[in-house]
Amino acid sequence: ADLTVGEGSFIFENNVIQPYVKIGSNTVLWSGNHIGHDSIIGDHIFIASHVVISGNCRVGDNTFIGVNATVRDGITIGPSCVIGAGTVILKDVPE
């Protein structure tokens, strides 16, 4: 399978999840997001509506990503981060 979704995760309507994505446990993808190819979304993540996570990204455990945030390709967001609504992430974000 080219998509892995952990136990207890919830994916709302109209999410585009490209090939080879891994989504951890107890993670929520609200409506209308784009998760790019080969990305890894950790455990206990909340991704609000209309977020774009480009290809080959990593999102660390216990992270919140607000509405309309954009993450450039190849970015790593460390664990326990809060990414505000409308934020554009152009470089790695530490814990």
C-alpha positions in Angstrom: 0.0 0.0 0.0 1.2 3.5 -0.8 -0.7 5.2 2.1 -0.3 4.3 5.8 -2.7 5.7 8.4 -2.2 5.1 12.1 -4.9 4.0 14.6 -7.4 6.6 15.8 -6.6 9.1 13.0 -9.5 11.0 11.3 -9.4 12.3 7.8 -12.3 14.7 6.8 -13.6 15.3 3.3 -11.8 16.7 0.3 -8.3 15.9 1.4 -5.8 15.2 -1.4 -3.2 12.7 -0.1 -0.6 11.9 -2.7 1.3 8.6 -3.0 3.6 7.2 -0.3 2.3 9.4 2.5 2.5 8.1 6.1 0.1 9.5 8.7 0.6 8.6 12.3 -1.8 7.7 15.1 -4.4 10.0 16.7 -4.0 12.6 13.9 -6.7 14.8 12.4 -6.7 16.2 8.9 -9.6 18.7 8.7 -11.3 19.5 5.4 -9.6 20.4 2.1 -5.9 19.8 2.8 -3.1 18.8 0.3 -0.5 16.4 1.6 2.3 16.0 -0.9 4.0 12.8 -1.9 6.4 10.9 0.4 5.5 13.1 3.4 5.4 11.8 6.9 2.8 13.2 9.3 3.5 12.2 12.9 1.3 11.2 15.9 -1.1 13.5 17.7 -1.1 16.1 14.9 -4.0 18.5 14.1 -4.0 20.0 10.6 -6.7 22.6 10.2 -8.5 23.3 6.8 -6.8 24.1 3.5 -3.3 23.5 4.6 -0.7 22.7 1.8 2.1 20.4 2.8 4.3 19.9 -0.2 6.2 16.8 -1.1 8.8 15.0 1.0 8.0 16.9 4.2 8.1 15.7 7.8 5.7 16.9 10.6 6.8 16.0 14.2 4.5 14.6 16.8 2.2 16.8 18.9 2.1 19.6 16.3 -0.7 22.0 15.3 -0.9 23.5 11.8 -3.5 26.4 11.3 -5.8 27.2 8.5 -4.3 28.0 5.1 -0.7 27.4 6.2 1.8 26.4 3.4 4.8 24.2 3.8 7.4 24.2 1.0 8.8 20.9 -0.3 11.4 19.0 1.7 10.7 20.8 5.0 10.9 19.3 8.5 8.7 20.6 11.3 9.9 19.4 14.6 7.7 18.0 17.4 5.4 20.1 19.6 5.2 23.1 17.2 2.3 25.5 16.6 2.2 26.8 13.1 -0.2 29.8 12.9 -3.0 30.3 10.3 -1.7 31.6 7.0 1.9 30.9 7.8 4.3 30.1 4.9 7.1 27.7 6.0 10.2 28.1 3.8 12.8 26.5 6.1 13.0 23.7 8.7 11.3 24.5 12.0 12.9 23.2 15.3 11.0 21.7 18.2 
